[in-house]
Amino acid sequence: MLKQYLLTPGPTPVPERVMLAMARPIVHHRMPAFTAIFNEAAEGLKWIFQTKQPVLQLAGSGTLAMEAAIVNTMKRGDKALCVVGGKFGERWRNICKAYGIETVNLDVEWGHAVDPQAVKAALDADDKITAVFSQANESSTGVRHPVEEIAKLTATRERVINVVDAVSALGAFDLPMDKAGFDVLITGSQKALMLPPGQAYIALSDKAWARTESSDLPKFYADLKREKKAQSGGETAYTPAVTLTIGLVESLRMLKEEGLENVFARHDQLARATRAAVEALGCKLYAPTAPSPTVTSVWGPTGLDTGKIVKQLRDKYGVSITGGQDAVKGKIFRVAHLGYFGVFDILTSVTALEMALTDLGVQIQRGVGTAAAEAILAAGPPQK
Ligand SMILES: Cc1ncc(COP(=O)(O)O)c(C=O)c1O
């Protein structure tokens, strides 16, 4: 038996409490028992999105919410400014293309955050742009983008909304929707919300809801106006992912018990410990200037295909982490600290990494990564 450790940036581990809640019998989604569950989940989502707006539950993965954001707020002839600094930025561009929306691509070097001044310049240069699409956290590169700064730029432009993919961010670091002025905010179940994959969540500001009135792109399953109407009555337009909504109630209860500030502080502490550990091992951070609080991306040792590290960790030690994609395939690896992660998940990743690197002939001093992580983890999260 090889015990398995799921330490990837999504899907993330699911707490026992949530799994047990989801073992409950299915209830019918048009009956009062479900309405009570649905409404508790809906209230909890508002809390974690930090918004007064309804947060809609969709049965589908995060990409469904990305597609819904586009088809409900854009219309034929609109132009989209897409921040493209990784695989998920590319996805914004690709979905826009699929619906015939012209894109202006703000290409950002992988491993770097977008410069808000570049966003401003792009908006100033083209008044046909009606939306800025970006990621709060670009999971493919482990970069945190300054989405709050982007929101400030769109707030003063009546015709422009900002759309934030927070799939690997929301519930891990502070993204206060109403306060920051995000017009569309999206996440998925299988990340910080500690659930299995299969649900996506999306909220729109008043400015974004107004846009749904004139949006003329084709939509049916992803029609948010229809969902809003149904969900205001405690049910969904079509059959919901009942089990995931039941699990969501439990995971939100857990997060509330911990407290939002503490949840953010925990992610921050785990991220700092991970960075310190890999640097102590002589590895270089891939995104040192804008490191993500949820996934640390790391250059592999020179000459070693990082796919081998990922494989060694998985096949010999049962530890699943992720490698790089596209241009950095084989060059970087990514260690997650997202969702149901605690001190010993980081130590597991780091110790296993030390073992795998040693197996692969990399000259490291065993234990130095673990010691560096322990020093930060033992200090505990920053006290408020
Ligand atoms: C930042 C980001 N956006 C979007 C997605 C897409 O979500 P899904 O795979 O659930 O469709 C992911 C998934 O990893 C992600 O990390």
The ligand as a MOL file (V3000), in Angstrom:
LIG
                    3D

  0  0  0     0  0            999 V3000
M  V30 BEGIN CTAB
M  V30 COUNTS 16 16 0 0 0
M  V30 BEGIN ATOM
M  V30 1 C -6.9020 30.2430 -12.1010 0
M  V30 2 C -7.7850 29.1830 -12.6770 0
M  V30 3 N -8.7610 29.5570 -13.5040 0
M  V30 4 C -9.5870 28.6680 -14.0460 0
M  V30 5 C -9.4650 27.3370 -13.8040 0
M  V30 6 C -10.3670 26.4210 -14.4900 0
M  V30 7 O -11.1670 25.7560 -13.6260 0
M  V30 8 P -11.7390 24.3260 -13.9790 0
M  V30 9 O -10.5750 23.4270 -14.2490 0
M  V30 10 O -12.4830 24.0130 -12.7230 0
M  V30 11 O -12.6170 24.4840 -15.1560 0
M  V30 12 C -8.4550 26.8760 -12.9450 0
M  V30 13 C -8.2790 25.4510 -12.6590 0
M  V30 14 O -7.2810 24.9890 -12.2030 0
M  V30 15 C -7.6020 27.8370 -12.3630 0
M  V30 16 O -6.6210 27.4680 -11.5380 0
M  V30 END ATOM
M  V30 BEGIN BOND
M  V30 1 1 1 2
M  V30 2 1 2 3
M  V30 3 2 2 15
M  V30 4 2 3 4
M  V30 5 1 4 5
M  V30 6 1 5 6
M  V30 7 2 5 12
M  V30 8 1 6 7
M  V30 9 1 7 8
M  V30 10 2 8 9
M  V30 11 1 8 10
M  V30 12 1 8 11
M  V30 13 1 12 13
M  V30 14 1 12 15
M  V30 15 2 13 14
M  V30 16 1 15 16
M  V30 END BOND
M  V30 END CTAB
M  END
